[in-house]
């Protein structure tokens, strides 16, 4: 469905020398610097797949999405979506994609949603029967009915996001680009948005590229992720494989029977022979509650439990796997080159 091959986007940046004279000089002899926002990225997305497209701020995610949606023209390489080039025949292409930008809206501020959707129906040339069918489906999935007659300016952020998602799906696109669709939403609304996206993908077979900083979005919706950093792809594979490779970290959480006894714990000394590196062992506590992060490649769960329970009396204890945020943090910190494909 989506084929991205050796995609590149370079920008020219004017380099200004410091001070007043530097400003004057740049008027006559400006120096240019080439910034590689996207540097030779390749990935493919199958029909009906939800792909998590992630990376830190400034990694090049938005630039890639803008090229895939046809807003920007690549410097090099190619992107083909459902057999079409996004930069050519734009009128036909936009009828096959939907786009949601979490911090921007495509809705008319003073119009009720019903009128907004009626306008979009005409723009996308959706026939009456298809429009009625799609609106019924979107009403069911996104629960639009309570506010569908309200002006957009009166909607809460969560309602507006649902309305924006419906607007992007009104013409039943084959591909949906979601850029931070849950940004700024509370936990309950985020969960509802995720469930809606999953249902739309499952029932409509819509291919989805999801860009987000909320790693719960990735965990809930994506089996595969593409990660980029400084314009380069650093990981392309399943979320499961990523967890297997970088998920050695575990968390030991316990409640001590006596807060004063916590001072007796000295994990670094106890495991000094384990050749620990930075980040392999972390410790923090608040009152009687203690959290210990440890790398199971260096310290086994059995060793950690034996030392802890042998040093002080605990009231409650549990060990949990590292969450996706910790795994990606470790990938960025030390393993990006090893993970590149």
N, C-alpha and C positions, 0 to 999 in steps of 0.2 A: 504493500500500500504506500509506504513512504521509503524512498531511497535517497540517502544523502551520501555523496561520494566526494571526498577530498575538498570539502567546503571551506572556503576562505573568505574573510572579509578584512581588508586593511583600510585604515584611515590615515590621512595626512594630518599631522598635528604641528602647529606653529610653535617653535621654541623661542621664547623671548628671554633676552638677557636681562639681568636684574637692573633696577634703577631707571632713572629718567632717560639717560643716554641709551640704555638698552632698548627702551620703548621707541625712541627716535630711530635707532639703527634698524629695528625690525620693520619700520615703515618702508625702508628702501631696500634692505637686504635681509629679508626674513629667512630664517632657517627652518627647514621642514624635517619632521621626524615621522617615520612610518610606524604606526601602532597596529600590531596584529591582534585584532579583537577576536577573530576566529581563525585558527591555524590548522588547516588540513584535517578536518573532522569527517569521519565516515561512520554511518550507522544506518541500519534498515529497521523498519517497523512493519510487522505483519498485520494483515487485516483483522480488526477486532481486538487488537492488543492495547493494553494501557501501559504506556512507557513513562517511567519517572525520569525526568530530565533535570538534574540537580547540579549544584556547584555553589561556591561562595560568591559574595557580591563582587562584581567586576570580572567574573569568570568568562562571560560571553554568552550566557544563556539567552538573554533577551535578544541579542543580536542574531543568534541562530533562529529563534522563533520569528523574528521580523523577516528574515530571508525566506523561511518556510511559508509564511503567510503572504509573501510578495511585497511587503512594505519596503524592504531593502533589496538591492541587487548584489549578488556575490561578486567578489573580486576574482575568484577562481573556483573551480569545482562545479558541482551541479546538485540540485535537489529536485526530485520528481515526486509529486504527490498524486496518487491515483492516475498515473500516466500523463500528468500535466505539469508543465513548467509554471511555477507561481508568478513569474515575471511576465509571462506572455498570456494573451487572451484573458485579462484580469476579470472581465465581466462574467465569463463562464466559470472561471476558477473559484471565485468567491461564493458562488452558489453551491459549491461542494464542500465548503469548510465552515466551521463555526469557531469563533474566537471570544474568549472571556479574559479580560485583563482586570485583576482584582482591584486595582486602584483607579480604574477608569470605567465609565459606563457608556453603553451605546443607546441608552434609553433617553427619551425626551423628558426633560425635568418637570415640565408643567402639565404634561398629558397623562391622563389615566392609562394604566397598562393596557386596557382593552383597545384604546386608540393607537397606542404605540405598536401593539402587535398587528393591528389592521394596516398601519403604514408599512411595517416590515413585510407583511404578506404581499403587498403590491410591489415593493422593491425586489423581493426574491421571486416574484411571479408564481406564487403558490396558489394552486386552484382551490376552489371553495371546499371540495370534499376532503382534500388532503389537509387543508388548514384546520377544518373541524376535527378531523381524526387526531392530528398532532396536538392540538390544544387540549383535547380530552386526555391524551396520554400525559402531557406535561402538567396539567392540573392534578392528575392523580399522583404523579411522581414527586412533584415539587410543592404541592399543596398551595396553589396560587389563589384559590377561590376567595379566602378571607380578605385579600387586599387587591384583587385584580381590577377593581373599579376605582382604586385610589390613585391620585397623582404621584408620580415617582418621588417628588420632593418630600412627601409625607411618609415614605417608607423607612423602616429601620434598615441598618446595614445588612442584617441577615436576610430580610425580605428583598432588598435590592439585589443581593447576590443571586438569590433564587430567580428573581425576575430577569436578571441579565443572562443567567444560564438558559432560561426558557427562550429568551430572544435569540440566543446563538443556535438553538436547536429547532427553531420554528420551521425551517426549510429542510429538516431532516438531513443534515450534512453527513458526509461519509467520514470526515475527519474533524475532530474537535481539539482545539488548542486551548489549554487552560493555564493561565499565568497567575499564580498565587490566588486560587479561587476561594480560599478560606481565610485570607489575611484579615486580621482585626475582628474575627467572629468569636463568639463565646463557644465553650466546649460543646454544648448541646446542638447549636446551629451547625458547627463544623461537622459533627457526626451525621446530621441530617443531610448536609450537602454531599458528604462522602457516599452515603447510602444511595442518594439520588444518582450520582455519577456512575456508581457500580451497576445500578439497575438499568440505566440508559445504555450503558455498554453491553450489558447482558441481553437485553431485550431487543435493542436496535442494531447491535453489532457495530456500534460506532467505534472507530479507532481513536484513541485519546493519547495526546502528549501532555503530560502534567509537569509543569514547572512550579516548584514550591520550596520554601524554607521550612515548612512544617513537616517534620519527618514522620509524624503520625499519618499524614496523607499518603506518604510513600508506603508505610507498613500496611495500611488498610487497603490500598488500591492496586499496588504494583507488584508484579512478580519479577520484573526486570527493570534495571535502571541503567542510564547512561550518565556518567559523571564527568564534568569538564572543569578545568582549572587553568587560568591564564590562557584561555583560548584553545587549549589542547584537551583531547579526550584522555582521561586517566583511568576510567573503568567502564566496561560494557559487559554486563552479565546479569545473572539472576541475583535477587536479594538474598536467596538462600546461600549461594556460593560466597557472597560477600561476608555473610555472617559466619560461615565456616572458616574463612581465611582470617578475618579480623575480629572475630567474636570471642577471642580467648578470655576476654575480661569478664569477671564475675563480680557481683556485689554481695558482700556479707552484711546483713543488717541485723542488729540485735539490741535488746534493752538490758542494760546491766542492773543487777539487783541493788548495787550501791554505786553512786556516781563517783565517790572517792577512790574506788577500786580501779577505775579506768586508767589511772596514772600508772598502774603496774604493767600495762600493755606496752610492749616495745617490738612492734612487728619488724622494723628494719633490722634490728639486732638478731631477732629470732630467725630471720630468713636471709641473713647476710651471705650465706654460702650459696644462695640461689642465683647469684650474678644478675641482680636486678638492674634494669635500666630505668631512665626517667619515665614515669607514667605507669610502671609495672605494679606499683603499690601506692595506694592513696588512703588517707585516714582523716576522718572528721567526726566530730561528735557535738551534740547539743544536749546538755544535761545527762540523762542516763541513756540517751539514744545514740548509737554508734553506727557509722557506715564505713566499711573497708572495701576498697576496690583492689582486685588483685588479678594478675595475669596467670591463668591456669597452665600456661606453658612453663612457668617458672615455679609456681606454688600450686600444689593440688588442693582440691576442695577438702580432702581428708586432712592434709597437713594444716590448713587454715583452721578447720574446726577443732582439731586436736589441741592446737596451741591456745586458741581463744577459750575453749571450755576448760582447759587445764590451768588457765591463769586467773580467771575470775568466774563468779557465779552469774549466770544470765537468766532472765525471766522469760524471754522469748527470742527466737532466732530464726532467720531464713536466708537462703542463698538464691539469688536470681541471676539470669543471664544478662549480659550487657544489652542495653537498648540500642536501637539503630543509630541514634545521635552519637553515642560513644564510639560505635564502630566506624562511622564516617569520619569522626574527629581523628581517630587513629590512622585511618587511611590517608587523610590530608597531611597528618603530621610526619609520618615516616614511610608510608608504603605506596605512595602514588605511582612511582616509577615501576615498582614490581607488579602493580595491578593493571598497568596500561596494556591494551591488547592491540 
